[in-house]
Structure formats: structure tokens, C-alpha cells
Amino acid sequence: MEGGEGMTMNLKQYAASRGIKAGTVKRWATEGMPVHRIASAVRVVESEADDWVEHRYPNTIARHRTSMVYIARDPYSKRIKIGYSTDVPRRMAEIAANTGGAELLCSFAGDARLERLLHERFASARVDGEWFEPVPELLEFARCAA
């Protein structure tokens, strides 16, 4: 927080927190989105940027969108996916379309950093990328987090 104005972040962080491409946010900055230049850094105040985007491009971002970490299971292979999204139902539909099905075991507030920590914690069960074998420790974690 700076001066009670709200949380500040760079353009890339703002884009990631809103699920928007960084190039889009850079373009918005040239179109008049309020930015604060500090030395060579360009930063935005979340609330100011959100207000500008909502006025200029209604329904582009969801207010107070929360990043969620999710743990899902492929009902056929029984493998487990650990991921994060700001729209878990949409993400589950995407996974189901790619794998033939998806079962959400749990989801909770979290971001890419927490997802990465969980990937590290369960690294010994990793099959490929974000997919893991359904080892008892991982299934128990999903049950407790639910």
C-alpha cells in the first residue's frame, strides 16, 4: 500500500492478477489507463486501473477476482492435476474437454506461487507437468483442503 491509495504493482503483475495478456495491459497504459512512473518503473494502483478498465471496457475483468488453486482428478486415468485459475469452473470444463472428464477434488484461494510449492511438495509423484500419480499423501491433502 502507498499513501492509502491501494495496492500498487507493475503492469505484468496486474495483467497476471486479472487473467489478461500483458500486451493488452501495456496497450491500455498507452490509451490512458492511470499509471504511476517511479524512475524507470511503471506501476498501477489496482483500484484505479480496475475503475478505468471497467469504464472503458465493461465486463473485461471481474471485480475482486480471486485466484484459486485446484486439485482435480481425471476419472479415467485417476491421475491428479494441481493447477490454479481465476475461473475454476471454466478451467474444469477445459480439462474435461482435453481428457474426457474431470472431477474437482478441492479448490482454495491461492496463486502461481502456492501452486509451485504444491508441485514441489508432491514432486516424487509427478507424471508430467501438472499431473501426478494419486499417491495417498496427495489424496489426503486434497481431502483436508476440501
N, C-alpha and C positions, 0 to 999 in steps of 0.2 A: 504494500500500500504506500502511496505517496500523497501526502497532504490531504488525506481523507477522500481523494478523488475516486479511488477504486484500484483494482489490481492492474498493474502495467505488465506488458510483455512485448516481445518483438513480433514482427509480422508472421514469421514462420510458426511461432508458438500459438499465436492467435488462430492461424489457419488450422493447425492440428487440433486445437481445443474445440473447434467448431465443425470439424469434418469437412473442411473446404480446401481446395488446392491452394498452395502457397502463391502460385502465379496469379490467381484470382484476387487474393488479398493485396498483392503488390499493385495490381491494376486499380483496385478500389482506392488505394492510397494516392494514386495519381489523379483519380476522379474526384477527390475531395474528402475522403474518409479522414476524420481527425487523427493526426499523428503528432507525436512529440519527438523532436530531434534533439538528442543529447549527444554532443560531439558528433561522431560519425554514426551513432546508433539511431535507428528509427523504432519508436515504441508506440504502442497504443494503450489507451485505458479501456479495459473491457467494456464497461458500461457505455462510454462514448461511442466506441466502434459499433457495438450492438445497436444502439439507437440510430446511428447513421445508416447501417445496413438495413435495418427494419424499415426505415423511412424510404430509402432509395430502392431497395429490392425486397419487398414484403415476402415473408414466408421462406426466405433463403436459409435462415438459421432458426433453430428452435431456441427460444429463450431458456436459459438455465439448463441446457442440455448436459446431462451427466454421462461421463464416460464410464462404461461398465466392463468389468472383467467377467467372462462367462466360461463355463465348463460344460461342454456338450459331448454327447456320445453318438457315434454312428451306429444305428441299430443293427446293421448287418455285420460289420467287421468287429464291432464292440470297442473300437479304438476311441480314445478320448481326445478332444480338441480343447486347448486352452487359448483363448483369444480375448480381444477387447473391442468394443464398439460403442458408439453413441446411440445406436438403434439396434438393440439385441433381437427383437422380432424380425426385422429386415435381414439381419445377418444370419439368423437361423434359417430363414427361407432360402437364402443364397447357398448355405451349406447343404441344405436338403436337396436343392436343385443339382448340386455338383456331386453329391454322394448317394442320392436315392432316399435319404432320410436323415433326420437329426433330432435328437432328444436333448432338451436343455436340462442339465442336472442342477445347475445353480448359476446365479449371477449376483454380483455385488459391486458397489462403487469402486472404481479403480482405473488405472491408466496404463499406458505402454510400459512404464517403469515396473509396476506391480506385475503385469503380465510376464515381463522379462524375468523377474525374481521367481515367479512360479515355474517358468521354463527351466531355470537353473536348479530349483529345488527338486524337480522331477526329471532331471536330465538323464538319469540312468534308465528311464522308461521311454525315452524319446524314440519314435519310429522314424518320423520325417517332419521337419519343420515344426509346426504347432501340434502335431499328432503324437499321441503317447499310448503305450500299452495300458490296459486297465488294471494296473497293479493295485493291490489292496490299499496302500498308503494314499494314492491319488483318489480312489473312490471314497475313502473315509474322509479325506479333506473336502471333497465335493458334498458329501452328506452333512458335514459340520457347517459348511458355509451356506447351505441352503436355508 
